Amino acid sequence: MIYLILALFGQGLDCISTEYCRSFGGVEANPLMRPIVPHPILFYTIKLMIPVFIYAITKKGSKERKTYLLFTFAVGAFAGIHNFWITL
């Protein structure tokens, strides 16, 4: 369960930092997410459902579940830190 919480934290950080960058005139770099970002409820739902989906489709206690969720955390955290960094 801790891996799911970490993954949700990483994705949440990415969502918040994306909104922060957009307030300074930034745009979403991911072309698949670009049309979704202007709709906050849809954007947050999709971003936060990714770890939940991974958690639901992988077997309990499997190395794959931990790996996928940690990777999701790492990507979200990196994107979030990057977004905050470029607005400094």
C-alpha positions as a printed NumPy array, in Angstrom:
array([[  0.   ,   0.   ,   0.   ],
       [  2.924,   2.358,   0.666],
       [  3.917,   2.075,  -2.993],
       [  0.458,   3.175,  -4.083],
       [  0.619,   6.173,  -1.747],
       [  4.058,   7.116,  -3.099],
       [  2.813,   6.816,  -6.679],
       [ -0.236,   8.967,  -5.887],
       [  2.041,  11.537,  -4.252],
       [  4.27 ,  11.673,  -7.334],
       [  1.339,  12.083,  -9.702],
       [ -0.249,  14.679,  -7.421],
       [  2.985,  16.652,  -7.363],
       [  3.019,  16.589, -11.155],
       [ -0.603,  17.833, -11.296],
       [ -0.011,  20.679,  -8.862],
       [  3.217,  21.763, -10.51 ],
       [  1.609,  21.661, -13.959],
       [ -1.146,  23.985, -12.739],
       [  1.516,  26.22 , -11.173],
       [  3.463,  26.434, -14.443],
       [  0.291,  27.149, -16.404],
       [ -0.391,  30.121, -14.111],
       [  2.872,  31.603, -15.435],
       [  1.923,  30.968, -19.065],
       [  3.485,  27.52 , -19.422],
       [  1.983,  24.789, -21.579],
       [  1.767,  21.022, -21.17 ],
       [  4.621,  19.357, -23.04 ],
       [  2.885,  15.985, -23.408],
       [  0.789,  16.152, -26.595],
       [ -1.609,  13.476, -25.308],
       [ -2.343,  15.42 , -22.112],
       [ -2.39 ,  18.904, -23.668],
       [ -6.123,  18.917, -24.539],
       [ -6.997,  17.493, -21.099],
       [ -5.004,  19.91 , -18.9  ],
       [ -7.436,  22.87 , -19.272],
       [-10.136,  20.722, -17.606],
       [ -8.888,  20.343, -14.003],
       [-11.305,  17.642, -12.834],
       [-10.592,  15.447, -15.846],
       [ -6.838,  16.135, -15.617],
       [ -6.59 ,  15.211, -11.926],
       [ -8.823,  12.164, -12.38 ],
       [ -6.727,  10.744, -15.198],
       [ -3.383,  11.463, -13.52 ],
       [ -4.434,  10.01 , -10.166],
       [ -6.139,   6.959, -11.661],
       [ -2.903,   5.772, -13.305],
       [ -1.399,   4.417, -10.033],
       [ -4.779,   3.025,  -8.939],
       [ -5.111,   1.2  , -12.274],
       [ -1.587,  -0.226, -11.964],
       [ -2.373,  -1.321,  -8.401],
       [ -5.597,  -3.005,  -9.52 ],
       [ -4.177,  -4.976, -12.456],
       [ -1.008,  -6.316, -10.818],
       [ -0.877,  -9.243,  -8.424],
       [ -0.584,  -8.577,  -4.704],
       [  2.979,  -8.858,  -3.456],
       [  4.473,  -9.083,  -6.938],
       [  7.751,  -7.403,  -7.813],
       [  6.068,  -5.936, -10.872],
       [  3.521,  -4.036,  -8.76 ],
       [  6.266,  -2.469,  -6.664],
       [  8.373,  -1.685,  -9.716],
       [  5.538,  -0.109, -11.7  ],
       [  4.334,   1.98 ,  -8.758],
       [  7.846,   3.144,  -7.865],
       [  8.438,   4.035, -11.514],
       [  5.155,   5.98 , -11.563],
       [  6.266,   7.818,  -8.427],
       [  9.682,   8.595,  -9.919],
       [  8.254,   9.939, -13.175],
       [  5.623,  12.057, -11.407],
       [  8.087,  13.395,  -8.847],
       [ 10.658,  14.199, -11.532],
       [  8.061,  16.011, -13.639],
       [  6.807,  17.912, -10.596],
       [ 10.282,  19.002,  -9.506],
       [ 11.131,  19.934, -13.087],
       [  7.967,  22.036, -13.414],
       [  8.715,  23.94 , -10.214],
       [ 12.375,  24.323, -11.192],
       [ 11.665,  25.956, -14.566],
       [  9.413,  28.597, -12.973],
       [ 12.143,  29.861, -10.64 ]])
